[in-house]
Amino acid sequence: MKTGRRIHLKGLVQGVGFRPFVYRIALENELTGTVENRNDGVVIYAEGEPENIDKFLKDLELKAPPASKVLSMNVEKSDLSGFNAFIIKESSSVSAEVTLVSPDIAVCDDCLEDMKSQPHRLDYPFINCTNCGPRFTIIKDLPYDRPSTTMSVFKMCDKCAGEYSDVSNRRFHAQPVACNNCGPHYSLYYNSERINRLDDILAAMSSFLKEGKVIAVKGLGGYFLACDAFNPDAVNSLRDGKRREGKPFAVMFSSLESIQKHAWMNDTERKWLQSWRRPVVLLDGKKGDELKGVQELAGGVSSGLPGIGAMLPYMPFHYLLFERSGLDAIVLTSGNFSDEPILISDDMALNEFLAAYDAVLCYDREIYNRVDDSVGMVVNDRERIIRRSRGYVPSPVELDIDVDGIIAAGAELVNSFCLGKGSQAFLSQHIGDLKNLETYEFYKESMARFIKLFRITPKMIVCDMHPDYLSSKYAARAGLPLMEVQHHHAHIASCMAEHRLDEKVIGIAFDGVGLGDDGNIWGGEFLLCDYENYRRLYHFEYVMMPGGDKATLNPWRMAVSYLFNTFGAGITGPDLPFLSRIDRNELRLVRDMLNKGINTPFTSSAGRLFDAVAALTGICSSTSFHAEAPMRLEAAIVTDVQEGHYDYKISGGEISFSPMIKQIVEDIGQGIAAGVISAKFHNTIIELIVEISISIREQEKLNKLVLSGGSFQNRYILGKAEKRLEAEGFMVYTPSMIPSNDGGISLGQLLIAAKRRKH
């Protein structure tokens, strides 16, 4: 006897081919009924034999499309309605609830095949289907249907409309579906000329790249800048125009085999590179004989750092360009100037990029939500997100706590914000450093769009306790109940949220800057944490930051400060090579500031300690991008120095590095290589983490430990500390799908606010 079921699925079930999938398995199981997209998920009415219904329910879980994610499935008995067939209903909006919006998905293999065989899509550079293509970057509202996207202006031709309406077709209800006859098209601008024919565009771009020219290219979520990754002059031209002196560039390789020629990969890195998310993955680059005769990337790509930020093609156009040009790799870096957000406006791109570079490639579909490429690294065989954007946003973080209506404003650097909806946290795309008007406008625009898209009713706002952050000022002006959260507490809470830890933990937060309860700048912190409260148990000793923020740009200032702290007033240690490279007047000024305590805020920051050692050893005395000194210090490590480390002193709750500074000075005097000193320094930090963690465990009877903060992007420290702590029996939790840097801090703010508002 037939029976009926009403099935309500929530999760990432729109824009990923879910309804056609439901239709197919309903037919396979001889069911009748309906499937409908709603703003609160997908609702299915299914009628058939009980055993077929049971098989259908199992298939829903086991055979779902790869980019989908079912978070909940509510099944209820329903009265029989006598359906004669199984049909897909029109989408509807029924409440303030929302279903999930798919991130943008890399072009699938089936579409790449179609690009070579379907007459109306031969070499069509915007080919897509229900399993791939743009999603978040084109959506304006829910439910996810073509009228709510930037594809609404493109009327489907009869051929595409037929595919769109055919439930057996892979493009059934694929909202960006289009072809050469009806979809978006590219145009290439250079020297007051415009090329519209794709073959001519590809030919011109291939020539330009081989000639060392730089081209601005419109991508999925914004403009990118491209050049031949093997041409030093081209890379330098790109860097000059971008006004970015030293920060490494990402490289897009034509294939996995091409990456393998230039970098080392393990299985986890290989799978992540090939995943539908297509992030930039930081790999260890090959050098010298390891390249086996393969041409090395231009030195300016990585600016002397040994790693390579590698990625694979994810747009159809990328594949066409590599095929036509024959190039193995191109630099593909964010299309912006200095710290400004990635450009999405065609008019701005033509005005600004044509003045700085050789050509601009546009297309005539609007980018509504800008997103940069996501960036990650693999440590201890686990994926670790550094920048969470394309391919990840706007997928939420699932929680066990009600966070509804809370807006978390985030921090100042590498900002992201976070919005609470029920028990889900919607973390924004990477916004950037809130230092300039353009980035702040992007921040406010994205905040408004998230609130609208996910139907958030703001009830309160939470921010960092630093009053000068633009995010804090935004929160103060929001007209909502306001809560302030300490920076490092939020770092630990963010990692706790990812792992659904709602209990007291040992929290180790190492980063560059965060205002502490005592008005000083914190950053080397050992905390006892839960969501509501924290207690500071140990911290790095306070040292002066001569010139305040100037010390972050000039690590030599922190080196002089640590020497002053170690050897006493008026003395900055013996003559060291790095001192001879500093302007005499500047050095005298800094010494006077330290002696008199003028404009020298106190800091316990791990980042500033790394800066000091990088400058002391001569590795990096001044910086051109954020965290350059710690990155170069890590890159210098001589890896066969496994055991050696320096001394430190723990007095009460304060950790003094004066013994280490003295020993480093002695090593420098004895001609010990900077790479050996770097290794011993990093080993010292690891020894310290393990020793104090064991001490806290004995004091507090806790065994769960969280590592978070930007300094744990250091692969050497994270990898070795995690293993050492696990060997000591700790349950260690580290950020994986949420950045450990300030890009993840808003999630921690959200959870802290949610817990505190209960009481």
N, C-alpha and C positions, 0 to 999 in steps of 0.2 A: 504494500500500500504506500502511495506517495506521501511524502511529508515535506514541510516547508521550513526554511531557516532565514532569519534576518542576520546578516553578518556585517558588522561595522569595524573597519580596519582603520587604524591611525598610524601615522608614521610617514616615511618618505614613499608615498604611493601615488604621486601625481607627477607627470612629466618624465616618467621612466618606463613607459610602456605597460603600466599595470592593468589598465582596463582591457586592452587586447589580450593580455595574458589570461585574465579572468575569463574572458569570452571563450578563448581556445580550450581551457581546461573544463569549462562548463559543457561545451559541446562534446569533448572527449568522454565526459562522465554522464552524457545524455540527460542534462539538466535543462530546465527552462527557468526564466526569470529575468532579472535586470541587474545592471551594475551602473552606478552613478558616482561621478566626482562631485563632492561637496566641499565647502570650505573647512569642514570638520573631519574630512577623511574620505574614504570610499565606502559606500553602502551597497551591499549585495542582497538581493532577494533570490533565493534558489529553491527550486522545487524538483523533486525526483525521488527515486527509490532510496531508502535509508542508507544502504551500503554505498550507493553512488555519492550521496551527500557526504558521508564519512571520507570517502576517497578524495572528493573535491576539497574538503577542509585540509587534508594532509598535503595535497598538491599546492594549496595556497602557501603553505609554509616552506615546503621543500623545493619548489620549482620557481620561486619568485624571480623576476628580472634582477640581474647582478647589481644594478645601481639602486634598487629599492631597499627599503628597510622597514619591516613591519614591527612597530613598537607595541601594539596591542591589537587583539582580535576578540571582539565581543560577539558571541553566537547565541541567538535566542530562537526559540520555536516561533513560527509564524503561521497564520491561517493560510490555507491554499487559496490562491487567486486565479488559478486556472490558466496560467501563462501558456501560450502556444509555441513560444520560441524563447530564445535567450537574446536580449537586446541591450544595447548600450544607450542609456538615457542622456539627455542634455545635462550639463553641469548646473549646479544650483548653489546658492548661498543661504544658509539656514540659521546662522547664529554668529556670535562673536568668536566662536572657536575657529581654529585654523588647522589645516593640514600642513605638512612640511613642504617646503619649496626645495626642489632639487638644486644642488650646485651644478655648475657647468661641467659637461662630460666630454672627454676627449673623443674625437671621431672614431667610430668602431671599424673593425676589419671588414664587415659586410658593406659598409658605405664606401670604403676605399676600393672594394671590388666593383661596386656599382658605378663608381666614378670612371671606370675603364670599360664598362659594358652597356650601361643604360644610355640610349641615344640622346634623351633630353637632359642627361646629367653628365655627359662626357666632360671630364676635367672641371666639373662644376665646383668652385672653391668654397661653397657654403653647404655642401651636401650633409644631410643628417637624417636621423630616423628616431623612432621612439626610444632607442637604446643609447643615443649619443647627441651631442650638439649643445648649443647655448641654452641656458635655463635662467639662472639667477640674473645674469647680466642683461636680459631682455624683459624680465617680468616687471609689471607696474602694479598689479593687484591680483588678488585671489578671487575665484578659483583660477588655476593656471589654464587659460584658454587663449586662443590667438588674439581676440579683441583686447585682452589685458596685457599684451606684449608689444614690443616695438616692431613686430612683424605685421601688425594690424594694417599698415599702409600698403602691404604687398598683397594684391589679389591673386589667389591661386589660379593657375591655368587649368583647363579641363583635365589634363593628365594628372597633375598634382592633386586636384580636388577629388578625382576618382580614387587615387591611392589613399588620400586622407579619410575617405568615407568607407573604404573597404576593410572590414574587420579582419580579414585574413592577410592583409598587407602589413609589412613591417613599419610602414609610415602612417598607419591608422592613428588619427588624432595626434600626430607629431606636430606640435604647434609651429615650429620654425620651418616646416616642410616647404620646399621651393625647388626650382630648377633653373636652367639657363634661360628659360622663356619668361619666368614670372618673379624671380627672386632678386635679392640684393646683388650688386655688381661692384667690382673694384675699379678705381681710377688711379693712375700714377701721375704725379705732378713733378715737373722739374724744368728749370730754365724757361719758365713762362709757358711751358707746353703741358698738354694733358693727353695721356694715353688711356683708352677705354677698352681696347680688345685684349682679352686675357693673354693670348699667345704673345702679343707684343709687350705686354706688361712683364711677363716672365722672362722674355728675352732681354729686355732692358735692365731688369733687376739683376739678372745673372751677370750681365756685362758690368753693371755698376759695382757689384760686390767684388768681382774679380779685379776691377780697376782700383780698388781701395776706397771706394766711396761709402758714405754712411747714409742709410735710408731710415726714415721714420715709418713704421708699419702699424696700421691699426689692427689690434688683436681682439680677443674676445671681450676683455674687460677694460681696455684702454690701449693707448699707443705704446709701442716698443721701439727701441733703436737697434738697428741691425748693421753688422759689418762682417767682413771676413775675419774669422777668429785667428787666422794664421798670419795676418798682415799687420805688422807692428805700427806702421804709419796710420792705417785705418783705425786701429784701436786707440791710438793716441788722439786722433782727430775726434773720435767719438767722446773720449774723456774730456778733451778741451771744451767741446761744445756743451757737454752736460754739466760742466763746472763741478766735476767730481774727481779730485786728484788721485785718491788712492784706493777707494773701495772696490773690491773685486767685482767682476762682471759675471753674469750667468752665461752659460754656453749651451746652445741647442745643437745637438748632434743629429746626424741624419738617421742613425740606427744604433741599436745596442752594440753592434759589432764595432762601430766607430768609437763609441765611448770606451769600449774594452781596450782599444789601442792606446788610449791616453790616460786611463785611470784604473785603479783597482776596485773591484766590486765583489761583495759577497752575495749570497742568494737573496737575502732580505732587501738589500739595495737594488738588486736587479728586478725583483718583483715590484718594488715600490715605483721604480722608474717607469715600468710598463703598465702600472695600474691605470684605471680610467681617470684618476685624479691628476696624473702627470705633474707631480711637483718638481721643483728644482731640488736635487739631492746632492749634498756636499760629499764629495769623494776624495780619496787620497790620490793625487796625481802621480803619474809615472815621470821619472826623470832620467836623463842620460841613457845608459845602456838598457834600462828597463823599457824604453820606447822601441827598441829593436829596429832602428832605422826609420821609424815613423816621424814625420815632421812635428816638431813641438809647437804648441800653441804660442802665440805672441806673448812675450813677457808681461806686457801691460794688462793682459786679461785678468790675472790674479795678483798683480802688483807685488810679486815676490813671495806671496804666500803659497804653500805647497798644495793646497786643496783646489779642487775644481767644482764649481757649482754647475752640475750637468742636468740636462733634461732632454726629453724626446719630443718630437712633433706631436701636437694635439689638435691643430686645425687642419682641415684639408689643404689649405693654401700652403702650409709648411711642407707637406709632402710634395706638392707640385713644384715648389721652389727648389727643394733639394734635388728632385729628379731632373729638372731642367738645367740647373747650375752645375751639377756634379760636385758641389762642395761637400766636404765632410762635416763641417761645423761652422756655425755663425755665432757671433756674440748676439744675444737677444736680451737687452736690459730695459728696465722701466723707462718709458718715455716721459721724462720729467726733467726739471732743472734743479740741481742740488737737492734740498729737502722738501720741495713742493710735491703735491700728489700727482699721480700718473694722469696724463691728459686724456680726455675722452671727446672733447669738442673738435670737430673737423676744421672749423674756422680758425680756432686757436692753433691747431697743429700746423695748418698751412701758413699762418702768420709767423709763428715762432720757429718751427722746425725748418722751414725753407730758408730762413735767414741764417740758421746755424749749420745745416747739413745739406746734402746734395739732392735729395728727393723725398717725397712724402707719398705713401700708399694709403688711400682712403677706401672706404666702402660706404654705401648709402643706407645702411641700417643703423639706427641710433643705439648707442650703448646707454642703457638707463642706470644700471648699477655698476660703478667702476670697481674692479678687483685686480689686484696685482697677482703675480705668480706666487704660489705657496712655496715655502722653502723648508727643508728638513734635513736631518742627519740620522744615521743609524749608529747607536751605541749599545754594546752588549747584545747585539742582534735584535734590538727593538727600534721601531720608528720613533723619532722625536721631532715634533713640529717646532720650527723656529719662527716662521711667519705663516699664519693661518689665513688663507684667502681663497683664490680660485681652486675649485675642486672640493672644498670643505665648507665654505660659507654658502648658504645660511643653515646648514645642518645643526640642530641644537644639541646641547649637552643634557642628557637625561638625569634627573635628580630624584631624590626621595623626600624632598622638602618643598613646601609651597613657597614659590618665589613670585607669585602673581603680582603684577603691577609695580615691581621694583625696577628702577633704572639705575644701572651702575655706570658711572661716568668714565672710569678708567684712570690711567695715569697721564703723565706728560709725554714721555718718550715711547716710541713704537706703540702708540695708543690703539686700543680697541675698546668699544663699549659693550655692555651686555644688558639685555632686557629679559625680564622674567614673565613667563606666560604659564600659569598653572604650575606644573613641576618641571618645566623645561626652561633652559637658559639659552637664549639666542645671542651668541657671541658674534659681533660684527666682523666684517673683513678688516684686514690691516689698514689702519688709517694713516699712521706715520707719526712724526714728531710734531706736537702742537706748538710750533714755534712761530709760524707765519700765518698770515691771513688766509691764504689759499687752503692750507691744510685744515685750519679751524672751520672754514666754510664747508669743506668736504665733510668734516665731523658733524656739523649741525645738520647738513642736508641728509646724510646717511641716517642719523638718529631719527629725524622726522619720517623718513621712508620706512625704516624698520617698525616704528610705532604704528604707522598706517597699515603696512603689509601684514603684520602679525596681530593687528587689532588689539594693541596694548592699551589698557586704561591706566595711565600712570597714577600711582598712589603715593610713592615716596621716591627719593633719589639719594644715592650714596656716592661718596667721592673720597679721594685721598685727603688726608688731613693737612697736606701742604697747601696753604692758602693761595700761593702764587701760580699754581698750575692752572692753565686755561680750562681744563676739564673741571677743576674745583670751582672756578668762577662761573662756568656754565651751570653747574649744579646749584650754586648759591642764587642764581637769577631765575631758576626754573619755577619758582613759586610753589614748590612741593615741600612736604616735611623732609628735612635734610639730616643725613647721618654722615659722620666722618669716620674713616677707617684707617688705621695705621698701615703703612705701605707693606711691611714685611709680614705682618699678620695676614694680609690679603694674599701675598705670595704663597704662603703655606696653605691657606684655605682654598686657593685655586686648585692646587694639586689634590687636596682632600676631596674636593668636589668631583674631580675627574674619577677618583677611585671610590667614591661614595663612602668616605670615612666620616662618621659622625660621632667622634669620641676624642679623648685627649691623645695627643701624639707629641713626639719630640720633633720639633721643626727647625731645620737649619736653612736659613735664608742668607745667601751671599749675592750681593749685587753692587751697583755703583752708587746709588743715591736713594734715600728715602727718609723723610722727616721723622724723627723719633719723639717719644713722649717728653723728653727732657729738652727739646728744642735743638738738639744736635743732629747731624746727618748720620744715619745708621747705614749698615750694609754688610756687617760681618756678625750675624746674629744666631744665637742658639736659644730657641724659645720652647716653652711648654704651651701648647695650643689646643684649643677646640674652636668651634666656630664663634662662640660668644666672647671668649676672653683669651688672653695670652699673658705669659709671664716671661720676662727676659732673664735667662739663667746665666749665660756667658756672652761675651761680645769681644771683638777685637778692641785693643786699646785705642783711645782717642788720640789722634794726631791732628795737627793744623793743616788746613787747606789754604795755602797762601794765594790770595786773589780770588777765593771762592771758585766759581765756575771756570775761571781761567786755568785752574789746575787740571781740569779734565781735558783741556786742549793741549796742555803742556806737561806731560808726565814728569819732566825734569823737576818741576816745582815740588811734586810729591816726593821725589827722590831726595831733594834738599831738605824737605820737611822731616822725612824719616831719619836722615843723617843728624839733623838738629835734635830730634827727639832722642836719638841714641847716644850721641857724643856730648850733648850739653849745649847750653846757651853760648852763642858766639862761635861755636865750633861746628863745622859740617863735615868732619872726618878728614882723612888725608886727601891729598890731591888725587882725583879720580879722572880717567880719560874723558868721561862724558861732560865734566865741568868745563873742560877747555873749549867745548863747542857751544857754550852758552854766552850770549852777549854779556859783557862785564857789568854794564849798568843794570841790566835786568837781574842778574845774579845778586848784585849788591842790594837792589830794591827788595828782592825776596828775602834776603837775610835780615834786612832791617824790619820787614813786616813780621818775621818770625820772632825776632828779639823783642819787639814792642807789642806783639799780639794785635796788630792792626789788620783788619780785613782778613782774618784767618779763622773762619769757622772750624769747629772741631768735627771730625768724622771718624767713624769706626768702619768705613767701607772696605769691603774686600776688593772691589774694583780699583780703589785708589792705592791699595797695597800692591796689586798686580802692576799698576802704572809705575809705581816707584821702582820695583825690581826691573821692569823693562827698561827704564831710563838708566838706572845704576849700571846695568850690564852693557849699556850702549846699544841695545836692540831697538829702542824707540824712545826718542826724547820729546818729539812733538807729533801730533796726530792730524790727520786730514779727514777721518771719519770716526764715528762712534765705536768705542771698544777696540780701536786699532792696536793699542799697546798690548793689552792682554792677548789678542789674537796672534800678534807677532811673537810674544813671549812663549806662547804654547807651541807655535810653529818651530821655534828654535830648539825644542827639547831634543837632547841626545837620548834616544829611546833605550839604549843599553845600560843606562844608569838607573837600575831598578830599585836599589835599596837605600842609597845615600840620601840623607836629608839634614836639615839644619835644626838648631835648637830654638825653643821658645819658652816663655815663662808664664805660668798661670798663677795669678794672685787674686784670691777672692773670685769674682766673676769676670775678671779682665785678663785678656790674653795679650802679652807683650811680645813683640817681634824684635826687640832690641838685640837679643842674642843672635838672631838670624842675620840682622843687618850687619853686625860686627863680623860674622863669619863670611858673609858675602863680600864685604870689603877686603877681608884677608884673602879670599879666593881670587878676587880681581888683582890684588897686589902680587899674587904668586903666578899670575898668567893663566889661571884656569879658564877654559873656554866658556863663552857665554851660554852655549847649549848645555854644558854640564851643570852650570849654575842654575839654569832654568829648570832642568830636570830635578835637581835637589830641592829647589824652591817648591815645585809642584808636589813632590813627595812629602814635603813638610806639611803642606795644607792637608793632604790626605791623612797623614799621621795624626794631625790635630783633630780632624773630623772624627776619626775612629776613637781616639783617646777620650775626647769629651763626650761622645755619644755613650760610651761604656759607663762613664762617670754619672751621666744623667740617668741612665737606666738603673743604676744602683740606687740613686737618690729617690727617683720617682716611681720605680717599679713599672716602667713602661717599656714596651719592646717594639712598638710601631714608630717608624721614623720617616719623615718626609724631607726630601731635598728639593729646594726650589730657589728661584732667583736667576738673574741673567748670567752670573758667574758659572752656573752649572750647564751652560752651553759649551764650556770647556770639555772637550771629549775625553781628554786624558784624566782630568779630575773626576768627572762623572763616572766614567767607565771603571776606574780603579777603586774609587770610594764605594761605589755600589757593590762591587764584588767583595771588597774587604768587609764591609758592614754585614753583608749576607753571610759571609764566612764566620762572623762573630755571632750569628744567630738572630740578627735583627730582621724584622719584616720591613723591607725598604720600599718606599713609594716615591716615584719620580714622575714628573710630567712627561706625557707621551703625545697625546693628541691635542693638548693645550700648551701653548708656549710657556717655557719657564721664565722668560723675560717679561717685561712689563706689558707685552701684548696679551698676557693671560690674566693680568691682575684684576680686571673688572669682574671676572667670574668669582674670584675670592671675595670681592666687595659685595657682590650680590648675595652670596651665601651667608656672610656675616650679618648683613642687614636683615635677611629673612629670619635668622635665628633670634636676633636681638629684638625684632618687633613683636615677637611672641610674648615677651615679658615686660 
